[in-house]
Amino acid sequence: MTRVAAPLTRFDLPADGVARQPPEARGLARDEVRMLLAAPGRLEHHRVRDLPGLLHPGDLVVVNTSATVPASVPAWWRGTRTRVHVSGQLDDGHWVVELRRPDNSGPATPEVGDVLRLPGRLRLRLLSPYPDRAGQHRLWRAVPVPQEERVAYLAEHGRPVEYDYLAGEWPLEARQTVYAGEPGSAEMASAGRPLTERLLVQMVARGVVVAPLVLHAGVSSQEKHEPPQPERFTVPEVTARLVNSTRGVGRRVVAVGTTTVRALETVSGPTGEVHPATGWTDLVLGDGRPARTVDGLLTGLHPPEASHLALLEAVVGADLVTVAYAAVTERGASGRYLWHEFGDTMILLS
């Protein structure tokens, strides 16, 4: 069983610090959300549109091109209408699901053998908690009857996963990065959402290289702070080669999002070299397993005690992460930073 130490970074989420709608609904372009630059001896407030000027020629930016699927489906459980969030599909065809309470205030508490009725005459029979962590019964392994391919089924019957902090319903298009290509993520790899086509072209024009990988993110559930679940990934040969050559000439490898960090570090060797691979990762980064390959990351703002904070600390150190979160939670001329998938961001450089 994989365990992760609690992050050292501590802060209080501001009462008005939640982004309840996309920036476009607030009168901003995607790349106009706020961005804190935090590096040793350097702390600056920017907008994401400033990113090309903050990177160096020869730096490598790695992005996760997984596309979000509409992973929330209505379900009937014990005579009650509720919803189920479909997190992923395992190699044996079983699904990984999270049953929600009818008011969507958090995970429900089903039992082994419970049957969920879904649209299209589909039944899900719950087999066991997933993964098998003591005391963690949020996610479940389920067998679909009849067998269905998850992505195709969700495209017909699902809608985007939503939590109760959002105001209104937003279409799937609002939950995609501009470079999303391979459907599979139950929730958006949101760190890359502020990157626009124009911004990517500007980076390339400055000599910054952009490379892809895929990691299909499961449901995160805002109510729990457990370690990440096993997720499927692909690091292609061209990306591995670019990472190694970038490190070889002393330039920086900057990951867009914690999913990208997890995929790259899964295939990293003891000295930081990486190799191409496809498979499942259960890697948890933290104080016992610092980052070897990634020098920095563009990341959204994570809530207090979230396991993602330990990953940030594994890349740039707990001191820098603590300083960064102090800067985005303080009041003053810097303005207000907003949390969650439609919120603001930061770039952390070791």
Contacts in CASP RR format, 6 or more apart in sequence:
PFRMAT RR
TARGET T0000
AUTHOR 0000-0000-0000
METHOD contacts of the structure
MODEL  1
MTRVAAPLTRFDLPADGVARQPPEARGLARDEVRMLLAAPGRLEHHRVRD
LPGLLHPGDLVVVNTSATVPASVPAWWRGTRTRVHVSGQLDDGHWVVELR
RPDNSGPATPEVGDVLRLPGRLRLRLLSPYPDRAGQHRLWRAVPVPQEER
VAYLAEHGRPVEYDYLAGEWPLEARQTVYAGEPGSAEMASAGRPLTERLL
VQMVARGVVVAPLVLHAGVSSQEKHEPPQPERFTVPEVTARLVNSTRGVG
RRVVAVGTTTVRALETVSGPTGEVHPATGWTDLVLGDGRPARTVDGLLTG
LHPPEASHLALLEAVVGADLVTVAYAAVTERGASGRYLWHEFGDTMILLS
1 131 0 8 1.000
1 132 0 8 1.000
1 133 0 8 1.000
1 134 0 8 1.000
2 227 0 8 1.000
2 282 0 8 1.000
2 284 0 8 1.000
3 227 0 8 1.000
3 284 0 8 1.000
4 227 0 8 1.000
4 284 0 8 1.000
4 286 0 8 1.000
4 307 0 8 1.000
4 310 0 8 1.000
5 286 0 8 1.000
5 287 0 8 1.000
5 288 0 8 1.000
5 310 0 8 1.000
6 305 0 8 1.000
6 310 0 8 1.000
7 305 0 8 1.000
7 306 0 8 1.000
7 307 0 8 1.000
7 309 0 8 1.000
7 310 0 8 1.000
7 312 0 8 1.000
7 313 0 8 1.000
7 318 0 8 1.000
7 321 0 8 1.000
8 287 0 8 1.000
8 313 0 8 1.000
8 318 0 8 1.000
8 321 0 8 1.000
8 322 0 8 1.000
9 309 0 8 1.000
9 312 0 8 1.000
9 313 0 8 1.000
9 318 0 8 1.000
9 321 0 8 1.000
9 322 0 8 1.000
9 325 0 8 1.000
10 304 0 8 1.000
10 322 0 8 1.000
11 304 0 8 1.000
11 325 0 8 1.000
11 326 0 8 1.000
11 329 0 8 1.000
12 304 0 8 1.000
12 329 0 8 1.000
13 303 0 8 1.000
13 304 0 8 1.000
13 329 0 8 1.000
13 339 0 8 1.000
14 329 0 8 1.000
14 336 0 8 1.000
16 336 0 8 1.000
17 336 0 8 1.000
17 337 0 8 1.000
17 338 0 8 1.000
17 339 0 8 1.000
18 165 0 8 1.000
18 338 0 8 1.000
18 339 0 8 1.000
18 340 0 8 1.000
19 338 0 8 1.000
19 339 0 8 1.000
19 340 0 8 1.000
19 341 0 8 1.000
19 342 0 8 1.000
19 343 0 8 1.000
19 344 0 8 1.000
20 165 0 8 1.000
20 166 0 8 1.000
20 167 0 8 1.000
20 342 0 8 1.000
21 166 0 8 1.000
21 167 0 8 1.000
21 168 0 8 1.000
21 170 0 8 1.000
21 342 0 8 1.000
22 170 0 8 1.000
22 174 0 8 1.000
22 342 0 8 1.000
23 29 0 8 1.000
23 30 0 8 1.000
23 32 0 8 1.000
23 33 0 8 1.000
23 194 0 8 1.000
23 342 0 8 1.000
23 343 0 8 1.000
24 30 0 8 1.000
24 174 0 8 1.000
29 49 0 8 1.000
29 196 0 8 1.000
30 48 0 8 1.000
30 178 0 8 1.000
30 193 0 8 1.000
30 194 0 8 1.000
30 195 0 8 1.000
30 196 0 8 1.000
31 47 0 8 1.000
31 48 0 8 1.000
31 49 0 8 1.000
31 51 0 8 1.000
31 194 0 8 1.000
31 195 0 8 1.000
31 196 0 8 1.000
31 198 0 8 1.000
31 199 0 8 1.000
32 47 0 8 1.000
32 48 0 8 1.000
32 49 0 8 1.000
33 47 0 8 1.000
33 48 0 8 1.000
33 194 0 8 1.000
33 338 0 8 1.000
33 343 0 8 1.000
33 344 0 8 1.000
33 345 0 8 1.000
34 45 0 8 1.000
34 46 0 8 1.000
34 47 0 8 1.000
34 48 0 8 1.000
34 335 0 8 1.000
34 337 0 8 1.000
34 338 0 8 1.000
34 344 0 8 1.000
34 345 0 8 1.000
35 45 0 8 1.000
35 46 0 8 1.000
35 47 0 8 1.000
35 48 0 8 1.000
35 50 0 8 1.000
35 51 0 8 1.000
35 194 0 8 1.000
35 298 0 8 1.000
35 344 0 8 1.000
35 345 0 8 1.000
35 346 0 8 1.000
35 347 0 8 1.000
36 43 0 8 1.000
36 44 0 8 1.000
36 45 0 8 1.000
36 46 0 8 1.000
36 324 0 8 1.000
36 327 0 8 1.000
36 328 0 8 1.000
36 337 0 8 1.000
36 344 0 8 1.000
36 345 0 8 1.000
36 346 0 8 1.000
36 347 0 8 1.000
37 43 0 8 1.000
37 44 0 8 1.000
37 45 0 8 1.000
37 46 0 8 1.000
37 54 0 8 1.000
37 346 0 8 1.000
37 347 0 8 1.000
37 349 0 8 1.000
38 316 0 8 1.000
38 320 0 8 1.000
38 321 0 8 1.000
38 323 0 8 1.000
38 324 0 8 1.000
38 327 0 8 1.000
38 346 0 8 1.000
38 347 0 8 1.000
38 348 0 8 1.000
38 349 0 8 1.000
39 320 0 8 1.000
39 348 0 8 1.000
39 349 0 8 1.000
39 350 0 8 1.000
40 320 0 8 1.000
40 350 0 8 1.000
43 323 0 8 1.000
43 324 0 8 1.000
43 327 0 8 1.000
45 327 0 8 1.000
45 334 0 8 1.000
45 335 0 8 1.000
46 54 0 8 1.000
48 194 0 8 1.000
48 195 0 8 1.000
48 199 0 8 1.000
48 345 0 8 1.000
49 199 0 8 1.000
51 195 0 8 1.000
51 199 0 8 1.000
51 203 0 8 1.000
51 298 0 8 1.000
51 347 0 8 1.000
52 199 0 8 1.000
52 202 0 8 1.000
52 203 0 8 1.000
52 205 0 8 1.000
52 206 0 8 1.000
52 208 0 8 1.000
53 206 0 8 1.000
54 347 0 8 1.000
55 61 0 8 1.000
55 203 0 8 1.000
55 206 0 8 1.000
55 208 0 8 1.000
55 252 0 8 1.000
55 254 0 8 1.000
56 208 0 8 1.000
56 251 0 8 1.000
56 252 0 8 1.000
57 206 0 8 1.000
57 207 0 8 1.000
57 208 0 8 1.000
58 207 0 8 1.000
58 208 0 8 1.000
58 209 0 8 1.000
58 246 0 8 1.000
58 249 0 8 1.000
58 251 0 8 1.000
59 208 0 8 1.000
59 209 0 8 1.000
59 246 0 8 1.000
59 251 0 8 1.000
59 252 0 8 1.000
59 253 0 8 1.000
59 254 0 8 1.000
60 208 0 8 1.000
60 209 0 8 1.000
60 210 0 8 1.000
60 211 0 8 1.000
60 242 0 8 1.000
60 243 0 8 1.000
60 246 0 8 1.000
60 251 0 8 1.000
60 252 0 8 1.000
60 253 0 8 1.000
60 254 0 8 1.000
61 203 0 8 1.000
61 208 0 8 1.000
61 209 0 8 1.000
61 210 0 8 1.000
61 211 0 8 1.000
61 254 0 8 1.000
61 256 0 8 1.000
61 298 0 8 1.000
62 210 0 8 1.000
62 211 0 8 1.000
62 212 0 8 1.000
62 213 0 8 1.000
62 239 0 8 1.000
62 243 0 8 1.000
62 253 0 8 1.000
62 254 0 8 1.000
62 255 0 8 1.000
62 256 0 8 1.000
62 260 0 8 1.000
62 264 0 8 1.000
63 177 0 8 1.000
63 179 0 8 1.000
63 192 0 8 1.000
63 195 0 8 1.000
63 210 0 8 1.000
63 211 0 8 1.000
63 212 0 8 1.000
63 213 0 8 1.000
63 256 0 8 1.000
63 260 0 8 1.000
64 177 0 8 1.000
64 189 0 8 1.000
64 192 0 8 1.000
64 212 0 8 1.000
64 213 0 8 1.000
64 214 0 8 1.000
64 215 0 8 1.000
64 217 0 8 1.000
64 256 0 8 1.000
64 257 0 8 1.000
64 259 0 8 1.000
64 260 0 8 1.000
64 263 0 8 1.000
65 177 0 8 1.000
65 179 0 8 1.000
65 180 0 8 1.000
65 181 0 8 1.000
65 182 0 8 1.000
65 212 0 8 1.000
65 213 0 8 1.000
65 214 0 8 1.000
66 180 0 8 1.000
66 181 0 8 1.000
66 182 0 8 1.000
66 183 0 8 1.000
66 184 0 8 1.000
66 185 0 8 1.000
66 189 0 8 1.000
66 214 0 8 1.000
66 215 0 8 1.000
66 216 0 8 1.000
66 217 0 8 1.000
66 259 0 8 1.000
67 176 0 8 1.000
67 180 0 8 1.000
67 181 0 8 1.000
67 182 0 8 1.000
67 183 0 8 1.000
67 184 0 8 1.000
67 185 0 8 1.000
68 160 0 8 1.000
68 172 0 8 1.000
68 175 0 8 1.000
68 176 0 8 1.000
68 180 0 8 1.000
68 183 0 8 1.000
68 184 0 8 1.000
68 185 0 8 1.000
68 186 0 8 1.000
68 187 0 8 1.000
68 188 0 8 1.000
68 189 0 8 1.000
69 150 0 8 1.000
69 151 0 8 1.000
69 154 0 8 1.000
69 155 0 8 1.000
69 183 0 8 1.000
69 184 0 8 1.000
69 185 0 8 1.000
69 186 0 8 1.000
70 154 0 8 1.000
70 155 0 8 1.000
70 158 0 8 1.000
70 159 0 8 1.000
70 160 0 8 1.000
70 172 0 8 1.000
71 85 0 8 1.000
71 86 0 8 1.000
71 87 0 8 1.000
71 88 0 8 1.000
71 154 0 8 1.000
71 158 0 8 1.000
71 160 0 8 1.000
71 161 0 8 1.000
71 186 0 8 1.000
71 187 0 8 1.000
71 218 0 8 1.000
71 219 0 8 1.000
72 83 0 8 1.000
72 84 0 8 1.000
72 85 0 8 1.000
72 86 0 8 1.000
72 158 0 8 1.000
72 159 0 8 1.000
72 160 0 8 1.000
72 161 0 8 1.000
72 162 0 8 1.000
73 83 0 8 1.000
73 84 0 8 1.000
73 86 0 8 1.000
73 118 0 8 1.000
73 119 0 8 1.000
73 154 0 8 1.000
73 157 0 8 1.000
73 158 0 8 1.000
73 159 0 8 1.000
74 81 0 8 1.000
74 82 0 8 1.000
74 83 0 8 1.000
74 118 0 8 1.000
74 119 0 8 1.000
75 81 0 8 1.000
75 82 0 8 1.000
75 83 0 8 1.000
75 84 0 8 1.000
75 99 0 8 1.000
75 116 0 8 1.000
75 117 0 8 1.000
75 118 0 8 1.000
75 124 0 8 1.000
76 82 0 8 1.000
76 116 0 8 1.000
76 117 0 8 1.000
77 99 0 8 1.000
77 108 0 8 1.000
77 110 0 8 1.000
77 114 0 8 1.000
77 116 0 8 1.000
77 117 0 8 1.000
78 114 0 8 1.000
80 102 0 8 1.000
81 102 0 8 1.000
82 99 0 8 1.000
82 100 0 8 1.000
82 101 0 8 1.000
82 102 0 8 1.000
82 108 0 8 1.000
83 100 0 8 1.000
83 104 0 8 1.000
84 97 0 8 1.000
84 98 0 8 1.000
84 99 0 8 1.000
84 100 0 8 1.000
84 116 0 8 1.000
84 118 0 8 1.000
84 124 0 8 1.000
85 97 0 8 1.000
85 98 0 8 1.000
85 100 0 8 1.000
85 161 0 8 1.000
85 186 0 8 1.000
85 219 0 8 1.000
85 221 0 8 1.000
86 95 0 8 1.000
86 96 0 8 1.000
86 97 0 8 1.000
86 150 0 8 1.000
86 154 0 8 1.000
86 186 0 8 1.000
87 95 0 8 1.000
87 96 0 8 1.000
87 97 0 8 1.000
87 98 0 8 1.000
87 139 0 8 1.000
87 186 0 8 1.000
87 218 0 8 1.000
87 219 0 8 1.000
87 229 0 8 1.000
88 95 0 8 1.000
88 96 0 8 1.000
88 150 0 8 1.000
88 184 0 8 1.000
88 186 0 8 1.000
88 216 0 8 1.000
88 218 0 8 1.000
89 95 0 8 1.000
89 96 0 8 1.000
89 149 0 8 1.000
89 150 0 8 1.000
89 151 0 8 1.000
90 96 0 8 1.000
90 141 0 8 1.000
93 143 0 8 1.000
93 144 0 8 1.000
93 147 0 8 1.000
94 127 0 8 1.000
94 141 0 8 1.000
94 142 0 8 1.000
94 143 0 8 1.000
94 144 0 8 1.000
95 124 0 8 1.000
95 141 0 8 1.000
95 142 0 8 1.000
95 143 0 8 1.000
95 144 0 8 1.000
95 150 0 8 1.000
96 130 0 8 1.000
96 139 0 8 1.000
96 140 0 8 1.000
96 141 0 8 1.000
96 142 0 8 1.000
96 218 0 8 1.000
96 229 0 8 1.000
97 116 0 8 1.000
97 124 0 8 1.000
97 126 0 8 1.000
97 139 0 8 1.000
97 140 0 8 1.000
97 142 0 8 1.000
98 107 0 8 1.000
98 138 0 8 1.000
98 139 0 8 1.000
98 140 0 8 1.000
98 219 0 8 1.000
98 221 0 8 1.000
99 107 0 8 1.000
99 108 0 8 1.000
99 110 0 8 1.000
99 116 0 8 1.000
99 126 0 8 1.000
99 140 0 8 1.000
100 106 0 8 1.000
100 107 0 8 1.000
100 108 0 8 1.000
101 107 0 8 1.000
101 108 0 8 1.000
103 164 0 8 1.000
104 162 0 8 1.000
104 163 0 8 1.000
104 164 0 8 1.000
105 164 0 8 1.000
105 223 0 8 1.000
106 221 0 8 1.000
106 223 0 8 1.000
107 138 0 8 1.000
107 221 0 8 1.000
107 223 0 8 1.000
107 224 0 8 1.000
109 137 0 8 1.000
110 116 0 8 1.000
110 126 0 8 1.000
110 140 0 8 1.000
111 126 0 8 1.000
112 126 0 8 1.000
112 127 0 8 1.000
112 128 0 8 1.000
113 125 0 8 1.000
113 126 0 8 1.000
113 127 0 8 1.000
114 125 0 8 1.000
114 126 0 8 1.000
115 123 0 8 1.000
115 124 0 8 1.000
115 125 0 8 1.000
115 126 0 8 1.000
116 123 0 8 1.000
116 124 0 8 1.000
116 125 0 8 1.000
116 126 0 8 1.000
116 142 0 8 1.000
117 123 0 8 1.000
118 124 0 8 1.000
118 157 0 8 1.000
119 157 0 8 1.000
120 157 0 8 1.000
122 144 0 8 1.000
122 145 0 8 1.000
122 146 0 8 1.000
122 148 0 8 1.000
122 153 0 8 1.000
123 144 0 8 1.000
123 145 0 8 1.000
124 142 0 8 1.000
124 143 0 8 1.000
124 144 0 8 1.000
124 145 0 8 1.000
125 142 0 8 1.000
125 143 0 8 1.000
125 145 0 8 1.000
126 140 0 8 1.000
126 141 0 8 1.000
126 142 0 8 1.000
127 140 0 8 1.000
127 141 0 8 1.000
127 142 0 8 1.000
127 143 0 8 1.000
128 140 0 8 1.000
128 141 0 8 1.000
129 135 0 8 1.000
129 136 0 8 1.000
129 137 0 8 1.000
129 139 0 8 1.000
129 140 0 8 1.000
129 141 0 8 1.000
130 139 0 8 1.000
130 140 0 8 1.000
130 141 0 8 1.000
130 229 0 8 1.000
131 139 0 8 1.000
131 229 0 8 1.000
131 230 0 8 1.000
131 282 0 8 1.000
133 226 0 8 1.000
133 227 0 8 1.000
136 224 0 8 1.000
136 226 0 8 1.000
138 221 0 8 1.000
138 224 0 8 1.000
138 226 0 8 1.000
139 219 0 8 1.000
139 229 0 8 1.000
144 153 0 8 1.000
151 183 0 8 1.000
151 184 0 8 1.000
155 183 0 8 1.000
159 169 0 8 1.000
159 172 0 8 1.000
160 170 0 8 1.000
160 171 0 8 1.000
160 172 0 8 1.000
160 175 0 8 1.000
161 186 0 8 1.000
161 187 0 8 1.000
161 219 0 8 1.000
162 169 0 8 1.000
162 170 0 8 1.000
163 222 0 8 1.000
165 222 0 8 1.000
165 340 0 8 1.000
166 342 0 8 1.000
174 342 0 8 1.000
175 187 0 8 1.000
175 188 0 8 1.000
175 190 0 8 1.000
175 193 0 8 1.000
175 341 0 8 1.000
176 188 0 8 1.000
177 188 0 8 1.000
177 189 0 8 1.000
177 192 0 8 1.000
177 193 0 8 1.000
177 195 0 8 1.000
178 195 0 8 1.000
178 196 0 8 1.000
178 197 0 8 1.000
178 200 0 8 1.000
179 195 0 8 1.000
179 200 0 8 1.000
179 212 0 8 1.000
182 214 0 8 1.000
182 216 0 8 1.000
184 216 0 8 1.000
185 216 0 8 1.000
185 217 0 8 1.000
185 218 0 8 1.000
186 216 0 8 1.000
186 217 0 8 1.000
186 218 0 8 1.000
186 219 0 8 1.000
187 217 0 8 1.000
187 218 0 8 1.000
187 219 0 8 1.000
187 220 0 8 1.000
187 341 0 8 1.000
188 217 0 8 1.000
188 341 0 8 1.000
189 215 0 8 1.000
189 217 0 8 1.000
189 256 0 8 1.000
189 257 0 8 1.000
189 259 0 8 1.000
189 260 0 8 1.000
190 300 0 8 1.000
190 340 0 8 1.000
190 341 0 8 1.000
190 342 0 8 1.000
191 256 0 8 1.000
191 257 0 8 1.000
191 258 0 8 1.000
191 259 0 8 1.000
191 260 0 8 1.000
191 297 0 8 1.000
191 298 0 8 1.000
191 299 0 8 1.000
191 300 0 8 1.000
191 345 0 8 1.000
192 256 0 8 1.000
192 257 0 8 1.000
192 298 0 8 1.000
193 341 0 8 1.000
193 342 0 8 1.000
194 345 0 8 1.000
195 256 0 8 1.000
200 210 0 8 1.000
203 210 0 8 1.000
204 210 0 8 1.000
209 242 0 8 1.000
209 246 0 8 1.000
211 238 0 8 1.000
211 239 0 8 1.000
211 242 0 8 1.000
211 243 0 8 1.000
212 236 0 8 1.000
212 239 0 8 1.000
213 233 0 8 1.000
213 234 0 8 1.000
213 235 0 8 1.000
213 236 0 8 1.000
213 239 0 8 1.000
213 260 0 8 1.000
213 263 0 8 1.000
213 264 0 8 1.000
214 233 0 8 1.000
214 234 0 8 1.000
214 263 0 8 1.000
215 231 0 8 1.000
215 232 0 8 1.000
215 233 0 8 1.000
215 234 0 8 1.000
215 259 0 8 1.000
215 260 0 8 1.000
215 262 0 8 1.000
215 263 0 8 1.000
215 281 0 8 1.000
216 231 0 8 1.000
216 232 0 8 1.000
216 233 0 8 1.000
217 231 0 8 1.000
217 259 0 8 1.000
218 229 0 8 1.000
218 231 0 8 1.000
222 303 0 8 1.000
222 340 0 8 1.000
225 303 0 8 1.000
225 305 0 8 1.000
225 306 0 8 1.000
225 307 0 8 1.000
226 307 0 8 1.000
227 284 0 8 1.000
227 307 0 8 1.000
228 262 0 8 1.000
228 284 0 8 1.000
228 307 0 8 1.000
229 282 0 8 1.000
230 280 0 8 1.000
230 281 0 8 1.000
230 282 0 8 1.000
231 259 0 8 1.000
231 262 0 8 1.000
231 280 0 8 1.000
231 281 0 8 1.000
232 279 0 8 1.000
232 280 0 8 1.000
232 281 0 8 1.000
233 262 0 8 1.000
233 263 0 8 1.000
233 266 0 8 1.000
233 277 0 8 1.000
233 278 0 8 1.000
233 279 0 8 1.000
233 280 0 8 1.000
233 281 0 8 1.000
234 263 0 8 1.000
234 277 0 8 1.000
234 278 0 8 1.000
234 279 0 8 1.000
235 263 0 8 1.000
235 264 0 8 1.000
235 266 0 8 1.000
235 267 0 8 1.000
235 274 0 8 1.000
235 275 0 8 1.000
235 276 0 8 1.000
235 277 0 8 1.000
235 278 0 8 1.000
236 276 0 8 1.000
237 276 0 8 1.000
239 276 0 8 1.000
240 267 0 8 1.000
240 274 0 8 1.000
240 275 0 8 1.000
240 276 0 8 1.000
243 253 0 8 1.000
243 264 0 8 1.000
243 274 0 8 1.000
243 293 0 8 1.000
244 273 0 8 1.000
244 274 0 8 1.000
246 252 0 8 1.000
246 253 0 8 1.000
247 253 0 8 1.000
247 272 0 8 1.000
247 273 0 8 1.000
247 293 0 8 1.000
252 295 0 8 1.000
252 296 0 8 1.000
252 349 0 8 1.000
253 264 0 8 1.000
253 293 0 8 1.000
253 294 0 8 1.000
253 295 0 8 1.000
253 296 0 8 1.000
254 294 0 8 1.000
254 295 0 8 1.000
254 296 0 8 1.000
254 297 0 8 1.000
254 298 0 8 1.000
254 347 0 8 1.000
254 349 0 8 1.000
255 261 0 8 1.000
255 264 0 8 1.000
255 294 0 8 1.000
255 296 0 8 1.000
255 297 0 8 1.000
255 298 0 8 1.000
255 315 0 8 1.000
256 297 0 8 1.000
256 298 0 8 1.000
257 297 0 8 1.000
257 298 0 8 1.000
257 299 0 8 1.000
257 300 0 8 1.000
258 297 0 8 1.000
258 299 0 8 1.000
258 308 0 8 1.000
258 311 0 8 1.000
258 312 0 8 1.000
260 297 0 8 1.000
261 285 0 8 1.000
261 291 0 8 1.000
261 294 0 8 1.000
261 297 0 8 1.000
261 311 0 8 1.000
261 315 0 8 1.000
262 281 0 8 1.000
262 283 0 8 1.000
262 285 0 8 1.000
262 311 0 8 1.000
263 281 0 8 1.000
264 274 0 8 1.000
264 293 0 8 1.000
264 294 0 8 1.000
265 283 0 8 1.000
265 285 0 8 1.000
265 289 0 8 1.000
265 291 0 8 1.000
265 292 0 8 1.000
265 293 0 8 1.000
265 294 0 8 1.000
266 277 0 8 1.000
266 281 0 8 1.000
266 283 0 8 1.000
267 274 0 8 1.000
267 275 0 8 1.000
267 276 0 8 1.000
267 277 0 8 1.000
268 274 0 8 1.000
268 292 0 8 1.000
268 293 0 8 1.000
269 275 0 8 1.000
269 292 0 8 1.000
269 293 0 8 1.000
270 292 0 8 1.000
271 292 0 8 1.000
272 292 0 8 1.000
272 293 0 8 1.000
273 293 0 8 1.000
274 293 0 8 1.000
283 289 0 8 1.000
284 307 0 8 1.000
284 310 0 8 1.000
285 291 0 8 1.000
285 310 0 8 1.000
285 311 0 8 1.000
285 314 0 8 1.000
285 315 0 8 1.000
286 310 0 8 1.000
286 311 0 8 1.000
286 313 0 8 1.000
286 314 0 8 1.000
287 310 0 8 1.000
287 313 0 8 1.000
287 314 0 8 1.000
287 318 0 8 1.000
288 314 0 8 1.000
289 314 0 8 1.000
290 314 0 8 1.000
290 315 0 8 1.000
290 317 0 8 1.000
291 314 0 8 1.000
291 315 0 8 1.000
294 315 0 8 1.000
295 315 0 8 1.000
295 349 0 8 1.000
295 350 0 8 1.000
296 315 0 8 1.000
296 316 0 8 1.000
296 347 0 8 1.000
296 348 0 8 1.000
296 349 0 8 1.000
296 350 0 8 1.000
297 312 0 8 1.000
297 315 0 8 1.000
297 316 0 8 1.000
297 347 0 8 1.000
297 348 0 8 1.000
298 345 0 8 1.000
298 346 0 8 1.000
298 347 0 8 1.000
299 308 0 8 1.000
299 312 0 8 1.000
299 345 0 8 1.000
299 346 0 8 1.000
299 347 0 8 1.000
299 348 0 8 1.000
300 343 0 8 1.000
300 344 0 8 1.000
300 345 0 8 1.000
300 346 0 8 1.000
301 328 0 8 1.000
301 337 0 8 1.000
301 338 0 8 1.000
301 339 0 8 1.000
301 340 0 8 1.000
301 343 0 8 1.000
301 344 0 8 1.000
301 345 0 8 1.000
301 346 0 8 1.000
302 308 0 8 1.000
302 309 0 8 1.000
302 312 0 8 1.000
302 339 0 8 1.000
303 339 0 8 1.000
309 321 0 8 1.000
312 321 0 8 1.000
312 348 0 8 1.000
313 321 0 8 1.000
315 348 0 8 1.000
315 350 0 8 1.000
316 348 0 8 1.000
316 349 0 8 1.000
316 350 0 8 1.000
317 350 0 8 1.000
320 348 0 8 1.000
320 350 0 8 1.000
321 348 0 8 1.000
324 346 0 8 1.000
324 348 0 8 1.000
327 334 0 8 1.000
328 337 0 8 1.000
328 344 0 8 1.000
328 346 0 8 1.000
329 337 0 8 1.000
337 343 0 8 1.000
337 344 0 8 1.000
338 344 0 8 1.000
END
